[in-house]
Every structure is written in C-alpha cells, then in structure tokens.
Amino acid sequence: MENNQKKTLYNRLVTGLKVGWNAPVLPTKVLNFHNNPLVRIFRVIGGISILTVLSKKHLLLFLPFKFIVLFIALLHFIYITTVSIIKLWYGFKVLKSDKLDVKNSPMDHFATTAGKLLYCWKYGCQIGSTGLGLIGTSFFFSKNEIVCWKLEIKKRYLLL
C-alpha cells in the first residue's frame, strides 16, 4: 500500500513538472516572431555588434561602419529589452491564470504546485539572466567612463 502511494506521488510530481516545463514563456505571436529566420539572423548580427561595441573594437572600423554597428547594437538592445518586458508581463499573467493547473487532479494541488514551481524557476532564470546582463553592461560602461576620465585628467596634468 505504501509503495502504491509513492508511485502515485511520483506520477503526480512528474505530471506537474511536465505541465510546468511545457508552458511557454512568451505569447504565441511573439514566439513565432522571435523564431522567424530573419529575426534569428538579426539576433546573431545584433549580438556580435553589441560585443563589438562593448569591447570598443567598433572604433577601429571606418566611419560609416561605426555608425552602422552602433545602430544595429542599439536596435538589438531595444529588441531584447522589449522581449524581456513582454516575458515579465506574460510570466505574471500565466502564474496568475489556471494554465498551469493539472486538469486530472482538481482536489490534489501537489502536481499543480510542482508545475508552478518549475515554471517559476524557468521563468525567473530567463528574466534574471537578462536583468543581470543589463546590470553588467551598465557597470561595464560606467567603469570604462570613470577610467577614461581618470586617464584624461592624468594626461592634462602631465602635459601642463
């Protein structure tokens, strides 16, 4: 009898985890746009241009290419920020709705809770990594600006 309860507990856990894992993090229309081949190419080019800007290698390019790389990096940053805001909004909407409820067990909330926990983990890691990336980028820019200002001040004092 006790072995049978363990199997049903395990089955309910697996069922709940499947529901949480298969729940989308983005709305269908945004997910279809995000997976479009042209948008994927833009995401790759945008990521490369952001890395180029962050490493200051865009300064080695000729004048029109500098602005093209900066423009693509800006567009990519706006795109990623917009998708992150949509993920945040949609994730709260899914957690508050009944999309993660397991339909086979309306009286037993164990499977539903397991699915919501997995979805919250999956959703939180995606939002958290984006937030940490934005914080790291802003820290990188502010640190480089401070270093550049210190070097400029030292140059002025050494030249005088």
Beta strands, then each sheet from edge to edge (+ up, - down):
end
